[in-house]
Amino acid sequence: MKSITSIVRWSRMTLMGLVALLSCLMIRASADAQHADYVLFSDPNPRAAQVPDEQKHVHPLTSPYYNEDSFVTTDVRVWFLHHDFPKSSAIGGGTAQVYAAQIRVALTEKLQLVAYKDGYIDWDTAAISDSGYNDIAAGLKWNFIQDWDNQFHAAVGVGYELSTGSSSTLNDDDEWRFWASINKGYDRLHLGANVNHHIADDKSDSKGFGNSDTLDWHLHADYYICKFFSPVVEINGFHTTNEGSTAPLLFSGVDVVNLGGGKSEDVVTIGLGGEARPAENVAIRAAYEMPLTDQNDLFGYRWTFSLIWSF
């Protein structure tokens, strides 16, 4: 466990240093692509390729499994999350680390395959000491509004999660996900909103933490300072709509698993971070996230790091 902790600390320090260094280097860079150069079943959209760098949105940074924008891209996103649980929480404090990768493929200029959930999680808390692979989830996103002239986009999506977790504490129930998103740009300022409804496929039985139905929403803002860097602010809200059959565990800690929770246990967090662009179609991002609500939930604080390669 000490070796894992050392690796995590080294990784965090290294990534934070890279973000600070690369954002200051005067090397040739461009904004992270919000269109796909590679489209599986059609040609790339020529209008999308003409969007100037200052009008390109930063992809969502916090709550990576749920926070989705409206753009159809082809990219790979690698994630590392360090999550802290408060000592006063139901699991007695501690930490969890998540290592994950997401793949998005533009099937057409308006339809995208999103493999949004997978990865490995390592728990080190007073109540849980476990590690293993997370569930796998994927879905389709349809960008039904593409108004490039007015910088307005909207999309809907549907996904399904398979209970493939590799241990008893990580293996969750199958779950449907339905989502919608909108994005609006004002030249250098870019805004976004996303809402998700998660429905457990079988509420009579739970293999892991919980089988609640949940609703979450996400607000995003980024500002293009220069071709090297954009600051990002995001607000995330989580709410349980159906507690399911499992005893509440005080929603929401690591949004990697369905932690259950009572309907009164709303959680709202704020994330502050930024994106550095060291090379064309490559982005390095980091954010610090903390709760705005004062419920006795499982959200202490979280560091999120990610690398995106678009093509």
C-alpha positions as CSV (number, residue, x, y, z in Angstrom):
1,M,0.0,0.0,0.0
2,K,2.9,2.4,0.7
3,S,4.3,1.8,-2.7
4,I,0.9,2.6,-4.3
5,T,0.6,5.7,-2.2
6,S,4.1,6.8,-3.3
7,I,3.3,6.3,-6.9
8,V,0.0,8.3,-6.6
9,R,1.8,11.2,-4.9
10,W,4.6,11.1,-7.5
11,S,2.0,11.1,-10.3
12,R,0.1,14.0,-8.9
13,M,3.2,16.1,-8.4
14,T,4.4,15.3,-11.9
15,L,1.1,16.1,-13.6
16,M,0.7,19.3,-11.7
17,G,4.2,20.3,-12.7
18,L,3.6,19.5,-16.4
19,V,0.4,21.6,-16.4
20,A,2.2,24.6,-15.0
21,L,5.2,24.2,-17.2
22,L,3.5,23.5,-20.5
23,S,1.0,26.3,-20.1
24,C,3.9,28.8,-20.0
25,L,6.1,27.3,-22.8
26,M,5.9,29.4,-26.0
27,I,5.5,26.4,-28.3
28,R,3.2,26.0,-31.2
29,A,-0.2,24.8,-30.0
30,S,-3.9,25.0,-30.8
31,A,-7.1,24.6,-29.0
32,D,-8.4,21.1,-28.3
33,A,-10.5,20.0,-31.2
34,Q,-14.3,20.1,-30.8
35,H,-14.8,18.3,-34.1
36,A,-13.6,15.0,-35.5
37,D,-10.9,14.7,-38.2
38,Y,-11.6,11.0,-38.2
39,V,-15.3,10.0,-38.9
40,L,-16.0,6.3,-39.3
41,F,-19.0,6.3,-41.8
42,S,-18.9,9.7,-43.5
43,D,-16.6,12.6,-44.3
44,P,-15.6,15.1,-41.6
45,N,-17.8,18.2,-41.4
46,P,-15.9,21.0,-43.3
47,R,-17.8,23.7,-41.4
48,A,-16.7,22.4,-38.0
49,A,-13.0,22.4,-39.2
50,Q,-13.3,26.2,-39.9
51,V,-14.1,27.1,-36.2
52,P,-11.4,29.5,-34.9
53,D,-9.4,28.4,-31.9
54,E,-10.9,31.0,-29.6
55,Q,-14.4,29.6,-30.2
56,K,-13.5,26.0,-29.3
57,H,-14.9,24.7,-26.1
58,V,-12.9,22.9,-23.5
59,H,-14.3,19.4,-22.9
60,P,-15.8,18.7,-19.4
61,L,-13.1,18.3,-16.7
62,T,-14.8,17.1,-13.5
63,S,-17.1,14.2,-12.9
64,P,-15.8,12.5,-16.1
65,Y,-18.1,9.5,-16.1
66,Y,-21.2,11.7,-16.2
67,N,-20.3,15.2,-17.5
68,E,-20.8,15.2,-21.3
69,D,-20.8,18.0,-23.8
70,S,-22.7,18.2,-27.1
71,F,-19.8,17.8,-29.6
72,V,-19.1,14.8,-31.8
73,T,-15.4,14.1,-31.6
74,T,-13.0,11.2,-32.0
75,D,-10.6,11.2,-29.1
76,V,-9.0,9.2,-26.2
77,R,-9.2,10.6,-22.7
78,V,-7.0,9.2,-19.9
79,W,-8.0,10.0,-16.3
80,F,-6.6,9.9,-12.8
81,L,-8.7,10.9,-9.8
82,H,-7.6,11.2,-6.2
83,H,-10.7,11.3,-3.9
84,D,-10.7,12.1,-0.2
85,F,-13.5,10.9,2.1
86,P,-14.2,13.0,5.3
87,K,-13.5,11.3,8.6
88,S,-17.1,12.1,9.7
89,S,-18.5,10.1,6.8
90,A,-20.2,6.7,6.9
91,I,-17.0,4.9,5.9
92,G,-14.8,6.7,8.4
93,G,-12.5,8.7,6.1
94,G,-9.7,7.7,3.8
95,T,-9.0,8.0,0.1
96,A,-9.7,6.3,-3.2
97,Q,-7.7,6.6,-6.5
98,V,-9.3,5.9,-9.9
99,Y,-7.4,5.2,-13.1
100,A,-9.5,5.2,-16.3
101,A,-9.6,5.8,-20.0
102,Q,-12.5,6.8,-22.3
103,I,-12.8,6.4,-26.1
104,R,-15.1,8.4,-28.3
105,V,-15.6,7.7,-32.0
106,A,-17.5,9.9,-34.4
107,L,-19.7,7.5,-36.4
108,T,-21.1,10.3,-38.5
109,E,-20.8,14.1,-38.1
110,K,-23.8,14.0,-35.7
111,L,-23.6,10.5,-34.1
112,Q,-20.9,9.4,-31.6
113,L,-20.0,6.2,-29.8
114,V,-19.1,7.0,-26.2
115,A,-17.2,4.4,-24.1
116,Y,-17.5,6.5,-21.0
117,K,-16.9,4.1,-18.0
118,D,-14.2,1.6,-17.2
119,G,-11.0,1.7,-15.2
120,Y,-9.3,0.6,-12.0
121,I,-10.1,1.8,-8.4
122,D,-8.1,1.5,-5.3
123,W,-9.9,2.1,-1.9
124,D,-8.0,2.8,1.3
125,T,-10.6,3.8,3.9
126,A,-11.4,2.8,7.5
127,A,-14.3,0.7,6.3
128,I,-13.1,-0.5,2.9
129,S,-9.7,-1.7,1.8
130,D,-10.1,-3.1,-1.7
131,S,-9.1,-2.6,-5.3
132,G,-10.2,-3.9,-8.6
133,Y,-11.6,-3.1,-12.0
134,N,-14.7,-1.0,-12.4
135,D,-17.9,-1.6,-14.3
136,I,-17.9,-1.0,-18.1
137,A,-20.4,1.4,-19.8
138,A,-21.0,2.7,-23.3
139,G,-23.6,4.5,-25.3
140,L,-24.6,6.7,-28.2
141,K,-24.8,10.5,-28.4
142,W,-26.7,12.4,-31.1
143,N,-25.8,16.0,-31.7
144,F,-29.1,17.1,-33.1
145,I,-28.4,20.8,-33.2
146,Q,-25.2,22.1,-34.9
147,D,-25.4,25.9,-35.3
148,W,-21.8,26.8,-35.9
149,D,-22.6,30.5,-36.8
150,N,-24.3,31.1,-33.5
151,Q,-22.0,28.8,-31.5
152,F,-24.9,26.7,-30.2
153,H,-25.1,23.0,-29.9
154,A,-27.4,20.4,-28.3
155,A,-27.3,16.6,-27.9
156,V,-29.0,13.7,-26.3
157,G,-27.6,10.3,-25.4
158,V,-28.4,6.8,-24.0
159,G,-26.0,4.4,-22.4
160,Y,-25.9,1.1,-20.5
161,E,-23.6,0.0,-17.7
162,L,-22.7,-3.7,-17.2
163,S,-21.9,-5.0,-13.7
164,T,-18.4,-6.3,-14.6
165,G,-16.6,-5.0,-11.5
166,S,-13.9,-7.4,-10.3
167,S,-14.7,-7.5,-6.5
168,S,-17.7,-7.7,-4.3
169,T,-17.4,-4.0,-3.2
170,L,-16.9,-2.7,-6.7
171,N,-19.3,-4.8,-8.6
172,D,-22.4,-2.7,-9.2
173,D,-25.8,-3.4,-10.7
174,D,-26.6,-2.9,-14.4
175,E,-27.8,0.6,-15.0
176,W,-29.4,2.7,-17.8
177,R,-28.2,6.2,-18.4
178,F,-30.2,8.9,-20.3
179,W,-28.6,12.4,-20.8
180,A,-29.0,15.7,-22.6
181,S,-26.6,18.6,-23.0
182,I,-26.4,22.1,-24.5
183,N,-23.4,24.3,-25.3
184,K,-23.3,28.0,-26.1
185,G,-20.2,30.0,-27.0
186,Y,-19.6,33.8,-26.9
187,D,-16.4,34.0,-28.8
188,R,-13.8,33.3,-26.0
189,L,-16.3,32.4,-23.3
190,H,-17.9,29.0,-23.6
191,L,-20.8,27.7,-21.5
192,G,-22.3,24.2,-21.1
193,A,-24.9,22.3,-19.2
194,N,-25.6,18.5,-18.9
195,V,-28.2,16.5,-17.1
196,N,-28.2,12.7,-16.5
197,H,-30.8,10.2,-15.2
198,H,-29.5,6.9,-14.0
199,I,-32.0,4.0,-13.6
200,A,-30.9,0.8,-11.9
201,D,-31.9,-2.2,-14.0
202,D,-32.9,-4.4,-11.0
203,K,-33.8,-2.7,-7.7
204,S,-34.6,-6.0,-6.0
205,D,-31.0,-7.1,-5.7
206,S,-27.6,-5.3,-5.4
207,K,-24.3,-6.9,-5.8
208,G,-22.3,-4.0,-4.5
209,F,-22.9,-0.6,-2.8
210,G,-26.4,0.4,-4.0
211,N,-29.0,0.2,-6.7
212,S,-30.5,3.7,-6.4
213,D,-31.9,5.8,-9.3
214,T,-30.1,9.1,-9.4
215,L,-30.2,12.4,-11.2
216,D,-27.1,14.6,-11.7
217,W,-26.5,17.9,-13.5
218,H,-23.4,19.7,-14.5
219,L,-22.6,23.3,-15.4
220,H,-19.4,24.3,-17.3
221,A,-17.6,27.5,-18.1
222,D,-14.2,28.0,-19.7
223,Y,-12.5,31.1,-21.1
224,Y,-9.9,31.1,-23.9
225,I,-7.0,33.2,-22.7
226,C,-4.6,32.2,-25.4
227,K,-3.8,29.2,-27.5
228,F,-1.9,27.7,-24.6
229,F,-4.3,27.9,-21.8
230,S,-8.0,28.1,-20.7
231,P,-9.3,28.3,-17.0
232,V,-12.3,26.1,-16.2
233,V,-15.1,26.4,-13.6
234,E,-17.7,23.6,-13.2
235,I,-20.5,23.0,-10.8
236,N,-21.9,19.4,-10.3
237,G,-25.1,18.4,-8.5
238,F,-26.2,14.9,-7.4
239,H,-29.6,13.8,-6.2
240,T,-31.2,10.4,-5.4
241,T,-34.6,9.9,-7.0
242,N,-35.2,6.3,-5.8
243,E,-33.3,4.8,-2.9
244,G,-33.6,1.2,-4.1
245,S,-33.4,-1.8,-1.8
246,T,-30.0,-1.1,-0.3
247,A,-29.6,0.8,2.9
248,P,-28.5,4.4,2.2
249,L,-24.8,5.1,2.3
250,L,-25.0,8.9,2.0
251,F,-24.7,9.8,-1.6
252,S,-22.1,10.6,-3.3
253,G,-18.5,9.8,-2.9
254,V,-16.7,8.4,-5.9
255,D,-19.2,8.6,-8.8
256,V,-17.6,5.4,-10.1
257,V,-20.1,3.2,-8.2
258,N,-23.8,3.6,-7.2
259,L,-23.3,4.5,-3.5
260,G,-27.0,4.6,-2.8
261,G,-28.3,7.4,-0.5
262,G,-31.4,9.0,0.9
263,K,-33.5,11.4,-1.1
264,S,-32.5,14.3,1.2
265,E,-28.8,13.8,0.6
266,D,-28.2,16.2,-2.2
267,V,-24.6,17.0,-3.0
268,V,-23.4,20.0,-5.0
269,T,-19.7,20.5,-5.7
270,I,-17.5,23.1,-7.5
271,G,-14.4,22.4,-9.5
272,L,-11.7,24.9,-10.4
273,G,-9.0,24.0,-12.9
274,G,-7.7,24.6,-16.3
275,E,-6.5,23.1,-19.6
276,A,-3.0,23.5,-21.1
277,R,-2.4,22.8,-24.8
278,P,1.2,21.8,-25.5
279,A,0.6,20.5,-29.1
280,E,-2.0,20.3,-31.7
281,N,-5.0,18.2,-30.6
282,V,-3.4,17.4,-27.2
283,A,-4.6,18.8,-23.9
284,I,-3.5,18.4,-20.4
285,R,-6.0,19.3,-17.7
286,A,-6.3,19.5,-13.9
287,A,-9.0,20.5,-11.4
288,Y,-9.6,20.7,-7.7
289,E,-13.1,19.9,-6.6
290,M,-14.9,20.4,-3.2
291,P,-18.4,20.4,-1.9
292,L,-20.7,23.4,-1.7
293,T,-23.3,21.6,0.4
294,D,-22.7,20.7,4.1
295,Q,-24.4,17.3,4.2
296,N,-22.6,14.5,6.0
297,D,-21.9,12.8,2.6
298,L,-18.8,11.1,1.2
299,F,-17.4,14.0,-0.7
300,G,-14.4,15.5,1.0
301,Y,-12.3,16.8,-1.9
302,R,-11.0,15.5,-5.2
303,W,-8.1,16.1,-7.6
304,T,-8.8,15.3,-11.2
305,F,-6.1,15.0,-13.9
306,S,-6.7,14.1,-17.5
307,L,-4.9,13.9,-20.9
308,I,-6.9,14.2,-24.2
309,W,-5.7,13.2,-27.6
310,S,-8.1,14.2,-30.4
311,F,-7.9,12.9,-34.0
